[in-house]
Amino acid sequence: YAKGRGREFESWRKTRALMFLPFERAAGSRQDLAFDGCVPLFVNRVTCVDFLRGYIDCPKSQNVLDKSLYTVMKCNEFTALLRVNTLWRFLFSDPLRWLCGSASKLDDWSLYKMGWVLEQVEAGMEQVVADPARLLDPEFDMFAAVAEELPAFRDWRAELLARPLKGCGDHTFADVLREARVPTPGSGNQQATPKVLELAKLQAEAALKKMHDPKLALADKLESQDGVNAWSKNEDAHRRTIDAHATNDAVENKFAIADYIMRFYRNMSVFNVSGVVQQRAAHDYDRPLDVVSDRRKRKAEPAEAPPLGFFWRLRADLRSSLVTMARRRLPDALKEGRAEVLSHDQEKLLRREEAVQRQLNAAVERYAAALELFDQWRAQGVKTAAELERALGGKSEPEQLAELRRQIEMRTVGCGWTHFETKWGFFSDERSHKIEDLKRMLLDDILPYEIGLRRLKKLPTEAAPPQLRVRSIKTLGTADADVLRLEQQSIFNVSNLLEKAKAARERREAAGISDSVEVRQDREAPPFDTRLVGKWLEVCWPYKEDGRTVKIWAAGRVKRVADGLTDKRSPRARKILPAGMLLWAWDADPEYDEPAGERWIAFLPEKWNKPVSYGWRLDPRELGATGPPRTPLIEEEEEEEAPRARR
C-alpha cells in the first residue's frame, strides 16, 4: 500500500535481529492461498504489534487503520487462527498442491493415484477429528505412505523445511513449523493452544464434509464412499493414465496468454490471437540465446540452453521464403483482420442485446408474478397463527408445503421482503422437517415483521419491482438531471416495466396460467345469510362446446337465501329447502344462446374460489372490476352438464 507504513516498517525492522518472513498478498481464493498468507502473519505477528504500538501509544494517534490492525493482532483468537492455518499449510496444503502439480512428472503416477492420496488425507482428517492434539504431534504425517513410495516427494518436503528465511540468519521453515506445533512457553502461541485444537477439529470436520458430499467430485474418488473412481477399482485406468496431467494448468496457461495478447493488441482479431497463442505454446519461433554467459547471474551449474524453435531449424532459404510470403500476404491479412474485428464487435453487441432482452423478459415475468402475489397477500395472507392453522388444516403434506410457499412468496416476491427468502429444494424424507421450518419462519420471523410494519403504517401499497432488489443505489447530494433523464428512458425503469408486467399478466390470464379474480378473493367463504342477498356471484358452470364439456365462470345475482322454514324449489314442491341454499339468478347470454333464469343452488364452502364444477366466488363487480366470463385455470374431471332449462 503506497500510502501505508510499509517503508517505515521495513526500515524499522532491519534495526532488530528478528525472524521475519516477507508478507504475501493472498487474493482471489478462500482456500490454499489463505493458508499461504497466514504463515508470514504468524511469523511476523509480534514484530508488527511492536511496530504499531509506537503509533498507538502516541496521544495524537488518529489512524483508524493502525488501531484496527493492532486490535486484530492483539486478539489471541486471531493468533490461534494464524497458528492452525500455518499447520495446515505445511502438513496438508503444500504437499497436496505439489503432488497435483507434479503428477505428470512422477514415476508410476496417474490421476487415479491421486485418489489414493485423497484417501490418505481422509484418514488424517479423521484422526484430527477424533483427537485434535494429533495435529500438534511432531510424529503426525498424513502423507507418510506417499513419502515412503515417492522419494521425490520425500526429498521435496525435506528441501521445503530446510529452506532458509530471507534475512533471518539460520532460521528455516522447519523453525516455523516447530513453533506452530510446540510453541515457546509463555508465548501468545502457547496461550492459543485450546482455541487451536477447537479450530483444528472444526476445519477437519468441514474438510470431511466436503470430501463426503455426494454432489462433489471428491466423493467418487474415495473407497469409503464407494466411489466409482476410487484407486482400488481402477488399476487398469491407472496404468493407462500414467504421466497425465492432474491439473488444468496447461489449459489455463493458454487463456492467460490470450488475455495478455488481446489486452496488448486491442485491434487484433480473435483468429490471429488464436494463432499467436498456438505458436507460443509450440515454441516454433524460439530463438537461440544471444548471451552465452553472464557473470552477474552465474549459477553453480550452467543451465541447459533451451531448444531452437522449428522456424530457426529450417534452412536460411526456406526461412527467407516464408518471410517473403508473409510480407506479400500482409495487405490482404490486414483487411481480413479488420473485417473479423468488426464482425466480432457486432457479435458482441448482438449477444449484449440478447442478454438484456433475456433479463428484461425475466424481470417482466417476475414483476407479473409479484403483482399477482401482492393481490393474494392483501386478500388471502394469514395474519395470525390461528389463521395459518386453519389454512393448513385438512391438507396433505404436499398441499401444506404449497400453501406455506405461497404465503412466504406473497411477502418475499409480492412485497419485496427479500431478506426472508429461503431455498425450496429438499429431499423427500425431509418434507415433514421442512414444513416445520417454514411454519417456524413464518410465525417467528415474517409475521412479527409484518405486524411491526402494520403498527407503523408502513406496509407496502403496491407490488415490489424485482429489478430494485439487485441494484439499490443511493443518491449522493442532488441527483443530476442528465442521469435522471437516462434512468427514465431505461427499459428497466419501474414505470416502463410496470406496463410490460401488466400486459404479461393479461397474457398469463388468457393462457390460463393465472386468474386476477381468484387471487383477490378472501381466503374463507362468506357466511350463508341475508348479507349475500343482492351480491353478484360467479359459478364455475359446465357447458358443451364443440362436442366437449368445458367450464367457465358464469355471473349471477343472489335473490334470496333459504331460511329452512318456508322456501321451496317451486310452488308445487313439498320439500322445504335447507337453510343456506341460494336462489341464484343470471342474465341472458346471447353468446351462448342462454335466456335469463334462476335456480336454487346449495353452494359448498369447500368449493369456495376453486376452479371445479359448481365452484363459486364473488363476481369482479363485487371486487371493483367488471369483465366477460372467464375459463377456469384447471380442467378437472368433467361432471354431467347441467340442463340449461333447469338452471
VEXFIKE-965375 format. One record per residue (C-alpha): residue number from 1; y, x, z. Coordinates in Angstrom, 2 decimals, decimal comma, always signed. Last residue first. Layout:
N
nr  v  u  w
NUM  Y  X  Z
...
! end
This chain:
647
nr  v  u  w
647  -23,90  -80,62  -14,25
646  -26,20  -83,48  -15,23
645  -25,12  -83,63  -18,88
644  -25,29  -79,86  -19,13
643  -28,90  -79,65  -18,05
642  -29,18  -76,38  -16,06
641  -30,89  -73,58  -17,95
640  -34,17  -72,52  -16,35
639  -33,74  -69,34  -14,40
638  -33,28  -65,96  -16,00
637  -34,47  -62,77  -14,37
636  -31,28  -60,86  -13,72
635  -28,57  -59,76  -16,14
634  -26,11  -57,71  -14,17
633  -22,35  -57,39  -14,66
632  -21,62  -61,09  -15,08
631  -20,03  -62,33  -18,35
630  -16,48  -63,52  -17,94
629  -14,78  -66,92  -18,32
628  -11,16  -66,64  -19,52
627  -8,31  -65,32  -17,36
626  -5,99  -66,01  -14,48
625  -4,66  -63,89  -11,63
624  -3,31  -64,36  -8,08
623  -6,55  -64,30  -6,11
622  -7,00  -68,09  -6,01
621  -6,34  -68,18  -9,74
620  -8,98  -65,44  -10,12
619  -11,58  -68,05  -9,05
618  -13,20  -67,56  -5,66
617  -16,92  -66,75  -5,68
616  -20,30  -68,22  -6,54
615  -23,81  -67,19  -7,53
614  -25,61  -70,06  -9,17
613  -27,79  -67,66  -11,20
612  -27,08  -64,10  -10,10
611  -23,90  -61,99  -10,43
610  -23,27  -61,88  -6,66
609  -19,98  -62,83  -5,02
608  -21,64  -65,16  -2,48
607  -25,32  -65,64  -3,25
606  -26,40  -65,08  +0,38
605  -23,97  -67,81  +1,49
604  -25,84  -70,42  -0,63
603  -23,91  -73,05  -2,57
602  -25,47  -76,52  -2,49
601  -24,00  -78,16  -5,59
600  -22,78  -81,74  -6,17
599  -21,66  -82,09  -9,78
598  -18,55  -82,80  -11,83
597  -17,59  -83,29  -15,44
596  -15,31  -82,34  -18,33
595  -16,97  -82,14  -21,72
594  -18,53  -78,89  -22,94
593  -18,58  -77,81  -26,58
592  -18,96  -74,15  -25,54
591  -15,58  -73,08  -26,91
590  -14,16  -76,58  -26,30
589  -14,57  -76,25  -22,51
588  -13,62  -79,45  -20,69
587  -12,57  -78,98  -17,08
586  -14,96  -78,49  -14,20
585  -15,61  -80,36  -10,97
584  -17,57  -79,07  -7,95
583  -18,55  -81,54  -5,24
582  -19,60  -79,13  -2,51
581  -22,52  -79,33  -0,10
580  -21,55  -78,35  +3,47
579  -23,15  -81,24  +5,34
578  -26,44  -82,41  +3,90
577  -26,32  -85,16  +1,27
576  -27,42  -88,62  +2,39
575  -30,40  -89,90  +0,45
574  -30,16  -93,46  -0,91
573  -28,69  -92,78  -4,35
572  -27,23  -95,74  -6,28
571  -23,59  -94,76  -5,60
570  -24,34  -91,18  -6,78
569  -25,09  -87,79  -5,21
568  -24,43  -89,25  -1,74
567  -21,74  -88,61  +0,91
566  -21,70  -90,76  +4,05
565  -22,87  -88,78  +7,09
564  -23,52  -85,12  +6,22
563  -19,78  -84,41  +5,77
562  -20,08  -83,31  +2,14
561  -17,11  -81,23  +0,96
560  -14,99  -82,81  -1,78
559  -13,10  -82,04  -4,97
558  -13,79  -78,31  -5,26
557  -12,35  -77,04  -8,57
556  -14,16  -75,37  -11,45
555  -14,46  -72,06  -13,29
554  -17,53  -70,78  -15,15
553  -18,69  -67,17  -14,64
552  -21,10  -66,48  -17,46
551  -24,88  -66,25  -17,68
550  -27,08  -65,80  -20,71
549  -30,24  -67,56  -21,83
548  -31,48  -66,75  -25,31
547  -31,69  -68,75  -28,54
546  -28,33  -67,71  -29,92
545  -26,60  -68,72  -26,67
544  -28,16  -70,97  -24,05
543  -26,13  -71,04  -20,88
542  -26,76  -70,10  -17,22
541  -23,81  -70,51  -14,81
540  -22,47  -67,94  -12,35
539  -20,09  -70,28  -10,54
538  -16,36  -69,62  -10,16
537  -14,39  -71,52  -7,55
536  -10,95  -73,12  -7,61
535  -9,71  -74,50  -4,30
534  -8,73  -78,15  -3,89
533  -11,08  -78,75  -0,96
532  -12,29  -75,42  +0,44
531  -10,36  -75,90  +3,69
530  -12,44  -79,04  +4,25
529  -15,39  -77,02  +5,47
528  -18,09  -74,74  +4,08
527  -16,99  -71,42  +5,65
526  -15,78  -68,61  +3,32
525  -18,38  -66,08  +2,14
524  -18,22  -62,55  +3,57
523  -16,89  -59,30  +1,99
522  -13,79  -60,98  +0,65
521  -13,41  -60,98  -3,11
520  -11,18  -58,43  -4,84
519  -14,07  -56,26  -6,14
518  -15,71  -59,18  -7,90
517  -12,55  -60,19  -9,78
516  -11,98  -56,67  -11,16
515  -15,50  -56,53  -12,57
514  -17,11  -53,20  -13,50
513  -19,55  -51,72  -16,01
512  -19,92  -54,87  -18,13
511  -18,60  -53,23  -21,32
510  -15,53  -55,50  -21,34
509  -14,92  -54,65  -17,68
508  -15,17  -50,92  -18,35
507  -12,82  -51,30  -21,32
506  -10,29  -53,08  -19,09
505  -10,61  -50,27  -16,54
504  -10,03  -47,70  -19,28
503  -6,82  -49,51  -20,26
502  -5,71  -49,46  -16,62
501  -6,57  -45,75  -16,40
500  -4,58  -44,99  -19,56
499  -1,54  -46,77  -18,14
498  -1,95  -44,94  -14,82
497  -2,22  -41,57  -16,57
496  +1,21  -41,90  -18,12
495  +2,75  -42,95  -14,79
494  +0,99  -40,15  -12,88
493  +1,85  -37,40  -15,39
492  -1,33  -35,79  -16,69
491  -0,20  -36,14  -20,32
490  +2,85  -34,14  -19,34
489  +6,19  -35,51  -20,57
488  +7,37  -36,35  -17,05
487  +6,41  -32,85  -15,87
486  +8,43  -31,31  -18,72
485  +11,52  -33,32  -17,76
484  +11,11  -32,32  -14,11
483  +10,96  -28,66  -15,15
482  +14,15  -28,99  -17,18
481  +15,94  -30,75  -14,30
480  +15,09  -28,02  -11,77
479  +13,89  -29,30  -8,40
478  +16,24  -28,60  -5,52
477  +15,01  -26,34  -2,70
476  +11,37  -25,36  -3,02
475  +9,31  -28,34  -4,14
474  +5,70  -28,28  -3,01
473  +2,84  -28,24  -5,46
472  -0,27  -30,40  -4,83
471  -2,50  -29,44  -7,71
470  -6,19  -30,29  -7,34
469  -5,94  -33,56  -5,35
468  -2,94  -34,73  -7,38
467  -5,09  -35,10  -10,51
466  -7,09  -37,96  -8,96
465  -4,15  -40,39  -8,67
464  -4,57  -42,24  -5,33
463  -4,83  -46,02  -5,58
462  -1,87  -48,02  -4,33
461  -0,30  -49,13  -1,04
460  -1,69  -46,32  +1,08
459  -1,74  -46,94  +4,85
458  +1,28  -45,53  +6,64
457  +2,11  -48,43  +8,93
456  +1,86  -46,16  +11,98
455  -0,83  -48,39  +13,51
454  -2,53  -48,66  +10,12
453  -2,51  -44,87  +9,75
452  -4,15  -44,48  +13,17
451  -6,74  -47,15  +12,35
450  -7,61  -45,32  +9,12
449  -8,14  -42,03  +10,97
448  -10,28  -43,84  +13,56
447  -12,25  -45,43  +10,67
446  -12,90  -42,13  +8,87
445  -14,02  -39,84  +11,68
444  -16,27  -41,40  +14,32
443  -17,35  -44,65  +12,62
442  -17,61  -43,47  +9,00
441  -18,94  -40,01  +9,88
440  -21,50  -41,48  +12,28
439  -22,63  -44,04  +9,74
438  -22,96  -41,30  +7,10
437  -25,00  -39,07  +9,42
436  -27,24  -41,97  +10,46
435  -27,95  -42,84  +6,83
434  -28,64  -39,18  +6,02
433  -31,23  -38,93  +8,81
432  -33,00  -42,01  +7,47
431  -32,96  -40,64  +3,92
430  -34,16  -37,11  +4,79
429  -37,72  -37,59  +3,51
428  -36,37  -38,30  +0,01
427  -34,47  -35,02  -0,13
426  -30,67  -35,11  -0,11
425  -27,72  -35,17  -2,51
424  -24,61  -37,16  -1,59
423  -22,31  -34,33  -0,60
422  -19,33  -35,32  +1,50
421  -15,64  -36,06  +1,01
420  -13,67  -36,80  +4,19
419  -10,86  -34,33  +3,39
418  -10,45  -36,16  +0,08
417  -8,58  -39,08  +1,62
416  -7,37  -40,24  -1,83
415  -7,29  -43,95  -1,03
414  -9,68  -45,04  -3,78
413  -11,69  -41,82  -4,06
412  -12,20  -40,71  -0,44
411  -11,49  -44,08  +1,20
410  -13,32  -46,54  -1,04
409  -15,78  -43,67  -1,56
408  -16,84  -43,98  +2,10
407  -17,47  -47,74  +1,95
406  -19,34  -47,42  -1,36
405  -21,48  -44,57  -0,03
404  -22,32  -46,61  +3,03
403  -23,25  -49,61  +0,85
402  -25,47  -47,52  -1,43
401  -27,18  -45,84  +1,52
400  -27,81  -49,22  +3,14
399  -29,28  -50,53  -0,12
398  -31,60  -47,50  -0,36
397  -32,64  -48,04  +3,30
396  -33,33  -51,75  +2,87
395  -30,75  -54,36  +3,79
394  -30,95  -57,10  +6,44
393  -27,82  -55,97  +8,23
392  -25,76  -53,24  +6,58
391  -22,54  -55,28  +6,13
390  -23,06  -56,96  +9,51
389  -23,44  -53,56  +11,20
388  -20,30  -52,29  +9,46
387  -18,33  -55,33  +10,61
386  -19,43  -54,71  +14,19
385  -18,46  -51,02  +13,97
384  -14,94  -52,02  +12,98
383  -12,66  -52,05  +9,92
382  -15,03  -52,57  +7,02
381  -13,52  -52,40  +3,52
380  -14,12  -55,54  +1,46
379  -10,71  -56,80  +0,29
378  -8,33  -53,82  +0,57
377  -11,11  -51,27  +0,14
376  -12,55  -53,08  -2,88
375  -9,14  -53,01  -4,59
374  -8,93  -49,27  -3,86
373  -12,45  -48,78  -5,23
372  -11,50  -50,41  -8,53
371  -8,28  -48,40  -8,92
370  -10,12  -45,20  -7,94
369  -12,80  -45,86  -10,60
368  -10,03  -46,16  -13,21
367  -8,49  -42,93  -11,86
366  -11,86  -41,18  -12,12
365  -12,29  -42,35  -15,69
364  -8,74  -41,28  -16,58
363  -9,17  -37,88  -14,91
362  -12,46  -37,26  -16,75
361  -10,91  -38,25  -20,07
360  -7,92  -35,97  -19,41
359  -10,17  -33,08  -18,39
358  -12,19  -33,48  -21,56
357  -8,99  -33,72  -23,61
356  -7,59  -30,57  -21,99
355  -10,83  -28,71  -22,73
354  -10,84  -29,87  -26,34
353  -7,21  -28,84  -26,75
352  -7,98  -25,42  -25,30
351  -11,00  -25,06  -27,54
350  -8,85  -25,83  -30,56
349  -6,21  -23,35  -29,45
348  -8,85  -20,63  -29,02
347  -10,32  -21,42  -32,45
346  -6,86  -21,12  -33,97
345  -6,42  -17,73  -32,32
344  -9,81  -16,57  -33,64
343  -8,94  -17,72  -37,16
342  -5,66  -15,81  -36,99
341  -7,42  -12,70  -35,68
340  -10,04  -13,03  -38,40
339  -7,41  -13,35  -41,12
338  -5,60  -10,29  -39,77
337  -8,87  -8,33  -39,73
336  -9,74  -9,38  -43,27
335  -6,35  -8,19  -44,47
334  -6,76  -4,89  -42,57
333  -10,25  -4,41  -44,00
332  -8,94  -4,94  -47,52
331  -6,34  -2,22  -47,03
330  -8,82  +0,16  -45,23
329  -11,72  +0,13  -47,72
328  -10,37  +3,05  -49,66
327  -9,83  +5,01  -46,46
326  -13,31  +4,12  -45,15
325  -14,91  +5,25  -48,43
324  -13,10  +8,60  -48,24
323  -14,22  +9,08  -44,61
322  -17,84  +8,35  -45,53
321  -17,64  +10,73  -48,49
320  -16,27  +13,53  -46,31
319  -19,03  +13,07  -43,73
318  -21,62  +13,25  -46,51
317  -20,00  +16,40  -47,92
316  -19,99  +18,04  -44,46
315  -23,69  +17,42  -43,89
314  -24,56  +14,91  -41,19
313  -25,11  +15,91  -37,54
312  -21,49  +15,10  -36,74
311  -21,95  +11,43  -37,66
310  -25,15  +11,09  -35,59
309  -23,39  +12,17  -32,41
308  -23,89  +15,63  -31,01
307  -25,91  +15,99  -27,81
306  -24,10  +16,55  -24,50
305  -23,90  +20,18  -23,35
304  -26,08  +20,91  -20,33
303  -24,01  +21,68  -17,27
302  -23,84  +25,31  -16,21
301  -25,34  +25,82  -12,74
300  -23,35  +26,54  -9,59
299  -20,25  +24,97  -11,06
298  -17,05  +26,38  -12,53
297  -14,33  +23,79  -12,88
296  -11,29  +26,10  -12,76
295  -13,28  +28,75  -14,58
294  -13,62  +26,50  -17,60
293  -16,38  +27,25  -20,06
292  -17,26  +26,40  -23,67
291  -14,19  +24,25  -24,25
290  -14,10  +22,31  -27,54
289  -17,20  +20,33  -26,63
288  -19,05  +18,87  -29,61
287  -18,01  +15,42  -30,88
286  -19,55  +12,04  -30,02
285  -19,22  +9,82  -33,11
284  -22,64  +8,14  -33,09
283  -22,59  +7,66  -29,30
282  -24,77  +4,52  -29,67
281  -22,87  +2,68  -26,91
280  -19,53  +3,79  -28,32
279  -20,64  +2,72  -31,77
278  -21,72  -0,71  -30,54
277  -18,45  -1,27  -28,67
276  -16,41  -0,23  -31,72
275  -18,33  -2,61  -33,95
274  -17,88  -5,52  -31,54
273  -14,16  -4,82  -31,40
272  -14,08  -5,00  -35,17
271  -15,69  -8,45  -35,18
270  -13,42  -9,65  -32,36
269  -10,37  -8,75  -34,40
268  -7,88  -6,16  -33,15
267  -4,37  -7,46  -32,55
266  -4,19  -6,55  -28,83
265  -5,59  -3,04  -29,13
264  -5,52  -1,77  -25,52
263  -6,56  -5,05  -23,90
262  -9,25  -5,77  -26,50
261  -10,62  -2,22  -26,24
260  -10,79  -2,28  -22,42
259  -12,43  -5,72  -22,31
258  -14,98  -4,67  -24,94
257  -15,83  -1,54  -22,94
256  -16,31  -3,58  -19,76
255  -18,45  -6,13  -21,63
254  -20,67  -3,35  -22,96
253  -21,03  -1,86  -19,47
252  -22,10  -5,24  -18,13
251  -25,14  -5,11  -20,39
250  -26,24  -1,63  -19,31
249  -25,53  -2,52  -15,68
248  -27,79  -5,58  -15,79
247  -30,10  -4,30  -13,06
246  -33,83  -3,63  -12,76
245  -34,01  -1,64  -16,00
244  -37,49  -1,25  -17,46
243  -39,29  +2,09  -16,90
242  -42,60  +0,30  -16,14
241  -42,53  -3,27  -17,44
240  -46,04  -3,45  -18,97
239  -47,76  -1,84  -15,98
238  -46,04  -4,23  -13,58
237  -46,98  -7,23  -15,73
236  -50,63  -6,21  -15,32
235  -50,23  -5,87  -11,54
234  -48,56  -9,26  -11,33
233  -50,05  -11,33  -8,53
232  -49,75  -8,84  -5,65
231  -46,15  -7,99  -6,61
230  -44,93  -11,59  -6,30
229  -43,59  -13,17  -9,49
228  -45,26  -16,57  -8,97
227  -44,04  -16,65  -5,38
226  -46,43  -17,94  -2,72
225  -43,54  -17,86  -0,21
224  -45,21  -15,12  +1,88
223  -46,02  -13,27  -1,36
222  -42,33  -12,90  -2,10
221  -40,96  -12,64  -5,65
220  -40,62  -16,41  -6,17
219  -38,37  -16,62  -3,09
218  -35,73  -14,24  -4,45
217  -34,97  -16,44  -7,49
216  -33,04  -18,94  -5,38
215  -33,66  -22,70  -5,07
214  -36,81  -22,14  -2,99
213  -34,67  -20,55  -0,21
212  -36,97  -18,07  +1,56
211  -34,90  -14,97  +0,77
210  -31,66  -16,76  +1,64
209  -32,99  -17,98  +4,97
208  -34,41  -14,53  +5,66
207  -30,98  -12,95  +5,11
206  -29,30  -15,54  +7,33
205  -31,82  -14,85  +10,11
204  -31,15  -11,11  +9,75
203  -27,40  -11,71  +9,97
202  -27,72  -13,87  +13,08
201  -30,04  -11,36  +14,78
200  -27,76  -8,45  +14,01
199  -24,73  -10,41  +15,23
198  -26,29  -11,03  +18,65
197  -27,51  -7,44  +18,96
196  -24,06  -6,12  +18,06
195  -22,47  -8,52  +20,56
194  -24,60  -7,06  +23,36
193  -23,82  -3,47  +22,15
192  -20,02  -3,86  +21,97
191  -19,36  -1,86  +25,14
190  -21,31  +1,04  +23,63
189  -19,01  +1,09  +20,61
188  -15,99  +0,79  +22,89
187  -17,01  +4,05  +24,49
186  -18,42  +4,58  +27,98
185  -21,46  +6,47  +26,72
184  -21,14  +7,57  +23,07
183  -23,01  +5,22  +20,79
182  -26,76  +5,40  +20,02
181  -27,30  +3,45  +16,80
180  -23,79  +3,39  +15,33
179  -23,05  +6,88  +16,67
178  -26,26  +8,21  +15,09
177  -25,43  +6,57  +11,76
176  -22,00  +8,24  +11,71
175  -23,48  +11,60  +12,73
174  -26,03  +11,31  +9,91
173  -23,10  +10,72  +7,56
172  -22,08  +14,29  +8,24
171  -19,75  +16,16  +10,60
170  -19,63  +19,95  +10,26
169  -15,89  +20,22  +9,76
168  -14,29  +16,85  +9,17
167  -12,18  +17,45  +6,05
166  -14,41  +15,32  +3,85
165  -17,48  +14,01  +5,64
164  -20,53  +16,09  +4,85
163  -23,57  +14,64  +3,01
162  -26,68  +15,29  +5,11
161  -27,32  +11,56  +5,53
160  -27,12  +10,98  +1,77
159  -29,21  +14,07  +0,92
158  -32,01  +12,93  +3,23
157  -31,88  +9,46  +1,69
156  -32,05  +10,92  -1,82
155  -35,00  +13,17  -0,93
154  -37,02  +10,23  +0,39
153  -36,18  +8,16  -2,69
152  -37,30  +10,98  -4,99
151  -40,48  +11,43  -2,92
150  -41,43  +7,81  -3,71
149  -44,62  +6,53  -2,04
148  -43,82  +7,63  +1,53
147  -40,17  +6,67  +1,12
146  -41,21  +3,18  -0,01
145  -43,52  +2,73  +2,98
144  -40,72  +3,79  +5,36
143  -38,19  +1,41  +3,75
142  -37,79  -0,92  +6,76
141  -37,11  +2,09  +8,97
140  -36,87  +1,74  +12,77
139  -37,61  +5,05  +14,52
138  -33,97  +5,58  +15,52
137  -34,12  +2,20  +17,33
136  -30,77  +0,39  +17,13
135  -32,03  -2,17  +14,60
134  -35,11  -2,70  +16,78
133  -32,80  -3,99  +19,51
132  -32,59  -7,27  +17,56
131  -36,18  -8,11  +18,62
130  -37,88  -11,04  +16,83
129  -35,03  -11,44  +14,35
128  -34,89  -7,67  +13,80
127  -38,65  -7,53  +13,18
126  -38,42  -10,43  +10,72
125  -35,67  -8,57  +8,86
124  -37,93  -5,52  +8,52
123  -40,81  -7,60  +7,18
122  -38,54  -9,25  +4,61
121  -37,17  -5,86  +3,55
120  -40,72  -4,61  +2,99
119  -41,46  -7,78  +0,97
118  -38,30  -7,13  -1,05
117  -39,65  -3,65  -1,88
116  -42,88  -5,25  -3,14
115  -40,79  -7,49  -5,39
114  -39,06  -4,33  -6,62
113  -42,48  -3,27  -7,90
112  -42,31  -6,30  -10,16
111  -39,27  -4,90  -11,95
110  -41,08  -1,63  -12,53
109  -41,93  +1,76  -11,07
108  -44,74  +4,19  -11,91
107  -42,35  +7,14  -11,82
106  -38,70  +6,35  -11,21
105  -35,98  +6,45  -13,87
104  -35,90  +2,74  -14,85
103  -35,78  +1,67  -11,19
102  -32,83  +3,92  -10,34
101  -30,16  +1,22  -9,98
100  -32,37  -1,18  -8,06
99  -33,77  +1,56  -5,80
98  -30,29  +2,90  -5,07
97  -28,97  -0,57  -4,24
96  -31,85  -1,18  -1,83
95  -31,30  +2,15  -0,07
94  -27,51  +1,60  +0,21
93  -27,72  -1,95  +1,58
92  -30,55  -1,78  +4,13
91  -30,55  +1,01  +6,73
90  -27,33  +2,84  +5,84
89  -25,22  -0,23  +5,03
88  -26,83  -2,48  +7,63
87  -26,02  +0,00  +10,40
86  -22,38  +0,18  +9,33
85  -22,28  -3,62  +9,27
84  -23,54  -3,67  +12,88
83  -20,87  -1,24  +14,03
82  -17,97  -2,86  +12,20
81  -18,92  -6,29  +13,57
80  -19,27  -4,94  +17,10
79  -15,84  -3,30  +16,88
78  -14,43  -6,65  +15,76
77  -15,99  -8,21  +18,87
76  -14,27  -5,46  +20,88
75  -10,84  -6,71  +19,78
74  -8,26  -3,90  +19,86
73  -8,75  -3,38  +16,14
72  -7,68  -6,96  +15,43
71  -4,62  -6,85  +17,68
70  -3,52  -3,49  +16,25
69  -3,76  -4,82  +12,70
68  -1,69  -7,89  +13,59
67  +0,87  -5,90  +15,53
66  +1,36  -3,37  +12,74
65  +1,56  -6,14  +10,12
64  +4,16  -8,04  +12,17
63  +6,50  -5,04  +12,27
62  +9,22  -5,84  +14,81
61  +8,99  -2,78  +17,09
60  +12,29  -2,39  +18,94
59  +10,75  -1,51  +22,31
58  +8,37  +1,07  +20,70
57  +4,95  +0,74  +22,30
56  +3,58  -0,97  +19,19
55  +4,76  +1,86  +16,94
54  +3,09  +4,66  +18,87
53  +0,07  +2,46  +19,45
52  -0,47  +2,28  +15,70
51  -1,59  +5,91  +15,48
50  -3,95  +5,68  +18,47
49  -5,40  +2,44  +17,09
48  -5,99  +4,05  +13,69
47  -7,74  +7,07  +15,23
46  -9,90  +4,84  +17,41
45  -11,01  +2,82  +14,36
44  -11,55  +5,72  +11,98
43  -15,37  +5,88  +11,96
42  -15,95  +2,12  +12,12
41  -13,11  +1,46  +9,66
40  -14,58  +4,04  +7,27
39  -18,01  +2,32  +7,54
38  -16,75  -1,27  +7,23
37  -15,66  -0,97  +3,59
36  -19,15  -0,09  +2,38
35  -20,72  -3,05  +4,21
34  -18,14  -5,37  +2,64
33  -19,01  -3,86  -0,74
32  -22,64  -4,89  -0,17
31  -21,90  -8,57  +0,48
30  -18,68  -10,57  +0,15
29  -17,61  -9,03  -3,14
28  -14,47  -8,52  -5,24
27  -12,58  -6,10  -3,03
26  -13,84  -3,26  -0,83
25  -10,97  -0,75  -0,99
24  -12,45  +2,26  +0,76
23  -10,79  +4,28  +3,51
22  -11,34  +8,03  +3,69
21  -13,62  +9,14  +6,58
20  -12,25  +10,97  +9,61
19  -13,71  +12,96  +12,49
18  -10,73  +14,18  +14,47
17  -9,03  +17,55  +14,90
16  -5,54  +16,04  +15,02
15  -2,50  +17,31  +13,08
14  -4,06  +16,11  +9,82
13  -4,00  +12,55  +11,12
12  -0,20  +12,47  +11,47
11  +0,36  +13,49  +7,85
10  -2,15  +10,91  +6,61
9  -0,72  +8,20  +8,85
8  +2,83  +8,86  +7,67
7  +1,79  +8,68  +4,03
6  -0,21  +5,47  +4,63
5  +2,48  +3,68  +6,64
4  +2,96  +0,78  +4,24
3  +5,43  +0,31  +1,41
2  +3,14  +1,76  -1,26
1  +0,00  +0,00  +0,00
! end
